[in-house]
Structures are given as structure tokens and as C-alpha cells.
Amino acid sequence: MTAHATDVLDGVTAHVSATAAGVTLILRSWETGKWISSDTSVIGGNAVGDQETRAALDRHWAASAAGDQDAEHEIYHDDVITDYPQSGERIHGRRNLQALRSNHPAKLTFTIRRILGSGDLWITEYVIDYDGKPASTISIMEFRDGKVAYETQYFADPFNPPAWRADWVEPMPSI
């Protein structure tokens, strides 16, 4: 069985393909118009390049957790654009992004749940703890020439599940 879906939202085209082998997400880059994929077999991947990007992401998140602002921001192009859809904010440039993050008033800790990606598209699912208050977070990074050119971050506060769902759900394991 194979299922496909394509949608366009805010100028971004997304195509999802589900087969017995798994799910593939393919997005058309907002910046370049190129198709980028979570599955290297769909677009054509580069295992060595993917290993280098994954290592850069691991360094980025370790530096974020350690509060090393210089190392944390090495992954970004000077002209990076970062969007925060919930607040409607856009940050232009690595300098502004680093200054914004360097001035955050809360003590932050990071717990990485998983990192997925290949080629120019990488997604990190993690929890940021703001002074003891966790927020589930997704970072979607588009790379250009080995550095992040565009990032979107989504933040979600936890909430208690409604009672009406109790018959069909179970608690997730804690991280």
C-alpha cells in the first residue's frame, strides 16, 4: 500500500509519501526552490556530507546545552533567517540571532529527543527547559553550503490531556 499527499502552505510545497517501508517527507526549499528530502534515496543523498552535517548539529546542540554562544552559532550562515511562527518574529543574521539568545533571561537546559535528516534538510525534536518549565520544540534547519541558511523553530507548552481521550491513550515515557 502506498499513500501520497501534497499541500502548499505559505508558499512551501510539502509532499508526504507513505509506504510499507516508511514515510518520506519532501519539501520545496523556500529559498532555492530545490526539492529537499528526509530520505536520501528520494533526492540523492551524500552519506559523507550527512555525517558531517550530523556532527555539526551534535556540536551545535552540545554548545547550546553548555551555554557556549560562540560555538552554538558557528553552524549558521552570516545571513541566516530564523523564524518563530508562534510569536510572529523573524531574526535576520547570525549576529542578531546570537545576541538575542545571549540575552535570554532564563536558565536554559536542552534535552534532545531525536535528530532526523539528510542533505539540506534536518529536523531536531527536543525539550527546552526554561527555569524549570519545559517546552517541546522542533527546529527545522535548511542548509546551504554546509551551514544553516534558514531555520524555523516551533515551541509548544505542555498541557493536561482531556479526560475524554483516556480510553485510547497512555502516558508517554519521560525523557
Beta strands, then each sheet from edge to edge (+ up, - down):
strand 1: 3-9
strand 2: 12-19
strand 3: 22-28
strand 4: 35-37
strand 5: 76-84
strand 6: 89-92
strand 7: 108-118
strand 8: 121-130
strand 9: 133-144
strand 10: 147-156
sheet 1: 1+ 2- 3+ 4-
sheet 2: 6+ 5- 10- 9+ 8- 7+
end
